[in-house]
């Protein structure tokens, strides 16, 4: 449904310059050149786009994601026994490869290890998020980004624990999952294997202050980048969202996710590190989604 700008509560008070800065990162891939001063950001969006509501309040569903930051090692040893892997040769994007359980049981990725972490659940969560910063025990750090996946369907381990009666949907957060894994170390691998999807990584050469790389091959921006279903929303599009955690904010559709499917589905990039992880894990809310479509 087409809207007027006046129909969007909070539109006039948002930081349009911040929204423009995030949009500009991928604007050329969206087929646009942004040559305006930050003070003209709101006028730019209003002149170039028209707002179309694709998911009214209560229909859009928002979650959050982040870039984990953990300690790791280039060498296997001690507590560091849980690897993150590079993508092996021969895996095609649309052809299913072996599921997670078989990859682990048959050690099919031997020789593809990039770094080792000290926690199976943190290695798993890095795959869910699609990026990670690893502070190396040898000194320095490495940034890893999404390099591909095994073509198997994604199954949420949080939903799995709910199905098993471990907790309710309302109680299920990333911290809850970490706590359950800590108390049930012998059951962790079996739980992780219920998700057949597996993600591979590549090393990235990024500035310390840069966000991780999104689906468009450019860095995403904390609080201004959104993962969407590209079959519903054209990547690069400005998207207005409104929910409890992020009331009234213009973001850019610059990423995708295995679980981000359907009309009104959005995953908000929160930032890097533990606090960002806590904030991202707490976002599971309905709200409103408005896509800004280019004027013809």
C-alpha positions as CSV (number, residue, x, y, z in Angstrom):
1,X,0.0,0.0,0.0
2,X,1.4,3.4,-1.1
3,X,1.8,5.9,1.7
4,X,2.5,9.6,2.2
5,X,5.5,10.6,4.2
6,X,3.1,12.2,6.7
7,X,1.7,8.7,7.3
8,X,5.0,7.4,8.8
9,X,5.2,8.3,12.5
10,X,8.8,9.4,13.4
11,X,9.8,10.0,9.8
12,X,10.7,13.7,10.3
13,X,12.8,13.0,13.5
14,X,15.0,10.2,12.3
15,X,18.7,10.7,11.6
16,X,18.4,10.8,7.8
17,X,22.1,11.6,7.4
18,X,23.0,8.4,9.2
19,X,20.6,6.5,7.0
20,X,22.1,8.0,3.9
21,X,25.6,7.1,5.0
22,X,24.6,3.5,5.3
23,X,22.6,3.5,2.1
24,X,25.6,5.1,0.2
25,X,27.8,2.0,1.0
26,X,25.8,0.0,-1.6
27,X,24.0,2.7,-3.6
28,X,26.0,2.1,-6.7
29,X,25.0,-1.5,-6.7
30,X,21.4,-0.4,-6.4
31,X,21.9,1.7,-9.5
32,X,22.1,5.1,-7.8
33,X,24.7,7.8,-7.3
34,X,24.5,9.7,-4.0
35,X,25.8,13.2,-4.5
36,X,24.1,15.2,-1.8
37,X,25.2,16.8,1.5
38,X,24.2,15.1,4.7
39,X,21.9,18.1,5.5
40,X,19.9,17.2,2.4
41,X,19.5,13.5,3.2
42,X,15.8,13.6,4.0
43,X,15.1,15.6,0.9
44,X,17.1,13.1,-1.1
45,X,15.0,10.1,0.1
46,X,11.7,12.0,-0.4
47,X,12.6,13.1,-3.9
48,X,14.0,9.7,-5.1
49,X,11.6,7.3,-3.4
50,X,8.0,6.6,-2.4
51,X,7.0,4.7,0.7
52,X,5.1,1.4,0.3
53,X,3.9,-0.5,3.3
54,X,4.5,-4.2,2.7
55,X,3.9,-5.4,6.3
56,X,1.7,-3.4,8.7
57,X,2.1,-3.3,12.4
58,X,1.9,-6.8,13.9
59,X,2.8,-8.5,10.6
60,X,6.5,-7.7,10.2
61,X,8.8,-9.9,12.3
62,X,12.2,-8.6,13.4
63,X,15.2,-10.3,15.0
64,X,18.7,-9.2,15.5
65,X,22.2,-10.4,14.4
66,X,25.7,-9.4,15.3
67,X,29.4,-10.0,14.7
68,X,30.7,-12.2,17.5
69,X,34.2,-11.3,19.0
70,X,36.0,-14.2,20.6
71,X,39.4,-15.6,21.5
72,X,40.9,-18.2,19.2
73,X,44.1,-19.7,17.9
74,X,45.6,-20.5,14.6
75,X,46.8,-23.8,16.1
76,X,44.8,-26.6,17.6
77,X,45.7,-27.3,21.2
78,X,44.5,-27.0,24.8
79,X,40.9,-25.7,24.9
80,X,41.1,-24.5,21.2
81,X,39.6,-27.6,19.5
82,X,36.6,-26.3,17.6
83,X,37.5,-25.1,14.1
84,X,36.0,-22.7,11.7
85,X,36.5,-23.9,8.2
86,X,37.2,-22.5,4.7
87,X,35.0,-23.8,1.9
88,X,36.4,-26.8,0.2
89,X,36.6,-27.1,-3.6
90,X,33.7,-28.7,-5.5
91,X,30.8,-27.3,-3.5
92,X,28.2,-25.7,-5.9
93,X,25.8,-23.0,-4.6
94,X,22.6,-24.8,-5.4
95,X,23.6,-28.4,-4.9
96,X,23.3,-29.9,-1.4
97,X,26.5,-31.2,0.2
98,X,26.8,-33.4,3.3
99,X,24.8,-32.3,6.4
100,X,26.4,-31.1,9.6
101,X,26.4,-34.4,11.4
102,X,28.1,-36.3,8.6
103,X,30.6,-33.5,8.1
104,X,31.6,-33.9,11.8
105,X,31.4,-37.7,12.1
106,X,33.5,-38.3,8.9
107,X,35.8,-35.3,9.5
108,X,35.1,-34.2,5.9
109,X,36.7,-30.8,6.3
110,X,40.1,-31.9,7.5
111,X,42.7,-29.5,6.2
112,X,40.3,-26.6,5.7
113,X,40.6,-25.2,9.3
114,X,41.2,-21.5,9.5
115,X,41.1,-20.9,13.3
116,X,40.2,-22.8,16.4
117,X,37.8,-21.6,19.1
118,X,37.4,-23.0,22.7
119,X,33.6,-23.5,22.4
120,X,31.5,-25.7,20.1
121,X,28.5,-23.4,20.6
122,X,30.5,-20.2,19.8
123,X,31.8,-21.9,16.6
124,X,28.2,-22.8,15.8
125,X,26.9,-19.2,16.6
126,X,29.6,-17.8,14.3
127,X,28.0,-19.8,11.5
128,X,24.6,-18.6,12.4
129,X,25.8,-14.9,12.3
130,X,27.9,-15.4,9.2
131,X,30.9,-13.4,10.5
132,X,33.2,-13.2,13.4
133,X,36.2,-11.4,14.8
134,X,38.8,-13.7,16.4
135,X,41.4,-12.3,18.8
136,X,44.3,-14.6,18.4
137,X,46.3,-16.0,21.3
138,X,49.4,-15.7,19.1
139,X,48.7,-11.9,18.9
140,X,46.7,-9.8,16.5
141,X,43.3,-10.7,15.2
142,X,41.5,-12.1,12.1
143,X,38.1,-11.2,10.6
144,X,36.1,-14.0,8.9
145,X,33.1,-13.6,6.7
146,X,30.6,-15.8,4.9
147,X,32.1,-17.9,2.1
148,X,29.3,-20.3,1.3
149,X,27.2,-23.1,2.8
150,X,26.5,-26.8,2.3
151,X,23.0,-26.3,0.8
152,X,21.2,-28.0,3.6
153,X,18.1,-26.5,5.3
154,X,18.5,-24.4,8.4
155,X,16.9,-25.6,11.6
156,X,17.0,-23.4,14.7
157,X,18.5,-25.0,17.8
158,X,16.5,-22.6,19.9
159,X,13.3,-24.0,18.3
160,X,14.6,-27.5,18.9
161,X,15.0,-26.8,22.6
162,X,11.5,-25.4,22.7
163,X,10.2,-28.5,21.0
164,X,11.9,-30.6,23.6
165,X,10.2,-28.7,26.4
166,X,13.5,-27.2,27.7
167,X,12.1,-23.7,27.7
168,X,9.3,-21.6,26.3
169,X,9.5,-19.4,23.2
170,X,9.6,-16.3,25.4
171,X,12.5,-17.7,27.5
172,X,14.6,-18.7,24.5
173,X,17.5,-16.4,23.9
174,X,21.1,-16.9,22.8
175,X,22.3,-16.6,26.4
176,X,19.8,-19.3,27.4
177,X,21.3,-21.6,24.7
178,X,24.8,-20.8,26.0
179,X,23.7,-21.6,29.5
180,X,22.1,-24.9,28.5
181,X,25.2,-25.9,26.6
182,X,27.4,-25.1,29.6
183,X,25.2,-27.3,31.8
184,X,24.9,-30.1,29.3
185,X,28.3,-30.4,27.6
186,X,27.8,-34.1,26.6
187,X,24.6,-33.2,24.7
188,X,25.9,-30.1,22.7
189,X,27.1,-31.9,19.6
190,X,23.9,-33.8,19.3
191,X,21.9,-30.6,19.6
192,X,24.0,-28.8,17.0
193,X,23.6,-31.7,14.6
194,X,19.8,-31.2,14.5
195,X,20.7,-28.2,12.2
196,X,22.0,-29.8,9.0
197,X,23.1,-26.4,7.6
198,X,26.8,-25.7,7.7
199,X,28.6,-22.4,6.9
200,X,32.1,-21.9,5.5
201,X,34.3,-18.8,6.1
202,X,36.9,-16.7,4.3
203,X,39.5,-14.3,5.8
204,X,38.7,-10.6,5.3
205,X,41.0,-7.6,5.1
206,X,38.9,-5.0,6.8
207,X,39.6,-1.9,8.9
208,X,39.1,-2.4,12.6
209,X,36.2,0.0,12.6
210,X,34.4,-1.6,9.7
211,X,31.4,-3.7,10.0
212,X,31.4,-7.3,8.6
213,X,30.7,-7.9,4.9
214,X,27.0,-8.3,3.9
215,X,25.4,-10.1,1.0
216,X,26.2,-7.3,-1.4
217,X,29.9,-7.6,-0.7
218,X,30.2,-4.4,1.2
219,X,30.4,-3.7,5.0
220,X,27.1,-3.5,6.9
221,X,26.4,-0.7,9.4
222,X,25.4,-1.2,13.0
223,X,21.8,-0.1,13.5
224,X,21.3,0.8,9.9
225,X,21.7,-2.4,7.9
226,X,18.9,-5.0,7.6
227,X,19.0,-8.6,6.4
228,X,15.9,-9.4,4.3
229,X,14.4,-12.0,1.9
230,X,15.8,-10.9,-1.5
231,X,12.7,-12.5,-3.1
232,X,10.6,-10.0,-1.3
233,X,12.8,-6.9,-1.1
234,X,15.4,-5.8,-3.6
235,X,18.8,-5.7,-2.0
236,X,20.1,-2.2,-1.5
237,X,16.6,-0.8,-0.9
238,X,15.9,1.7,1.9
239,X,13.5,0.1,4.4
240,X,11.7,1.9,7.2
241,X,11.2,-0.3,10.3
242,X,9.3,0.2,13.5
243,X,9.4,-2.2,16.4
244,X,10.0,-2.0,20.2
245,X,13.8,-2.3,20.0
246,X,14.2,0.0,17.0
247,X,11.4,2.5,16.9
248,X,11.0,4.4,13.7
249,X,14.3,4.1,11.8
250,X,15.4,4.1,8.1
251,X,17.7,1.2,7.3
252,X,19.1,-0.4,4.1
253,X,18.5,-3.9,2.9
254,X,22.1,-5.0,2.6
255,X,22.2,-8.6,3.8
256,X,20.4,-11.9,3.7
257,X,20.1,-14.9,6.1
258,X,19.1,-18.6,5.9
259,X,16.2,-18.0,8.4
260,X,15.2,-14.6,7.0
261,X,12.4,-15.6,4.6
262,X,9.0,-14.2,3.8
263,X,7.0,-11.0,3.7
264,X,8.0,-8.5,6.4
265,X,10.9,-10.6,7.7
266,X,13.9,-8.5,8.8
267,X,17.1,-9.1,10.8
268,X,18.7,-6.0,12.3
269,X,22.5,-5.8,12.4
270,X,23.3,-4.6,15.9
271,X,27.1,-4.4,16.0
272,X,30.1,-6.3,17.2
273,X,31.0,-8.0,20.5
274,X,29.2,-9.4,23.6
275,X,26.9,-6.4,24.3
276,X,25.8,-6.4,20.7
277,X,25.2,-10.1,21.0
278,X,23.0,-9.6,24.1
279,X,21.0,-6.9,22.3
280,X,20.6,-8.9,19.1
281,X,19.5,-12.0,21.1
282,X,16.8,-10.0,22.8
283,X,15.2,-8.9,19.5
284,X,12.2,-11.1,18.6
285,X,9.4,-8.7,17.9
286,X,6.6,-7.8,15.5
287,X,6.3,-4.3,14.0
288,X,5.9,-2.4,10.8
289,X,7.9,-2.5,7.6
290,X,7.8,0.1,4.8
291,X,10.0,-0.2,1.7
292,X,11.1,2.9,-0.1
293,X,10.7,2.2,-3.8
294,X,12.4,4.3,-6.5
295,X,10.2,6.7,-8.3
296,X,9.7,5.9,-12.0
